[in-house]
Amino acid sequence: MTQESIITLISCADKDIYNATEIKLVASKAVDCSETVKKIHVWNLNYPSFTLSGKPEGTVKRVFRRTVTNVGTGHSKYKVKVMSSKELKIKVNLKVVRFNDVGETMSFRVTMKAKLKQSGIVSSILVWSDGTHQVRSPVVAHTLQQPSFSGFYWVQNRCFV
């Protein structure tokens, strides 16, 4: 995600609090928040961690896009190692990331498929290593649980008050 799309998302996240003039001031342009929120998914924020959630006893699959920046030495090569379980399958489209310059960026995709149980959490980790340094990305898949107290109800995986 670009800096502009992050600012737009943050502006639209509080659209019930801020009016169109205030959102325009923060985002530096007029924004149709209803369309913006449909296009931007939280799982594509460029965080080092990954989270999947789904119905109990179900299967959930998601593709994450990430961009990394070389902050180390000019020439470096990182290999990915996936530490996974049978309930959580992970595929990375790049097995090796090679950088030639400091500040260089590289984008990749991670496809995850989790088989969820009735309740609980399944975890894993991606480790990028150059042989000396390691960059770790935690992965968590969990079931969505319906609240047990009244006042809330669920429709198509969404909770309403």
C-alpha positions, 0 to 999 in steps of 0.5 A: 500500500502506498502512503496515500492509500494508508492516509485515505484508509485511516481517514475513511475508517472514522467516516462516522466521526469526521465529515467530508471536509475534514476527511479531504483535509487529512487525505489531501483530496476528496475521497469517496469512502464507501468505494475506498473501504471496499478496495483496501483490505486490512490484510494487505497492510504491509505488516510483517505478521499475517493473520487469517480467521474463519468459521469453526471447522472451515477452511480459509485461504488468503493471498497476502502481498508484501514489500520489503526494503533492504536496510542492510548491506548493498549486496544481500540475499535472504532465503525463506524458510517456512515453519508450518503445521499440517493445518496451515499450508504456506507458499511464498512466491519467492524462495530467495530475495536478492538485493543489490543496493541499500534502500532497494525494495522487493515485493512478494506474495504469500498464499496461506490455507488454514484448516480450522478446528472448532476453536483454537489457534494455529500458528506458524512462522516465516523466517528470512535469513541471510545466514547471519541475520534473521527476519521473522514473520509470525502467522496466526490462523484462528476461528471466529467465535460467536459471542455468548452474550445477548445484544449481538448477532452474526450475519455472513461472518459479520457481527452486529450490535 
